[in-house]
């Protein structure tokens, strides 16, 4: 998707390859991978922290809470 200043890409991961040291139960483990992110335009690197909730169950509760606030 082309935006005014950049592109936004949407994709589906269909396979991955990793060294065993970065896996837990055969799945990627964020804590073991320790990825970093670069944000623009502030030019800062960020580390990924702890898990703060489950996407679907907590996300639905948050959505419902926001709807009731309006």
DANORZI-V834241 format. One record per helix or strand of 2 or more residues. SS is the DSSP state (~ for helix, > for strand). FROM is the first residue (numbers start at 1). TO is the last residue. If there is no record, write none. Layout:
ss:from:to
SS:FROM:TO
SS:FROM:TO
//
This chain:
ss:from:to
~:20:22
>:23:24
>:27:28
~:30:33
>:36:39
>:44:47
~:55:69
//
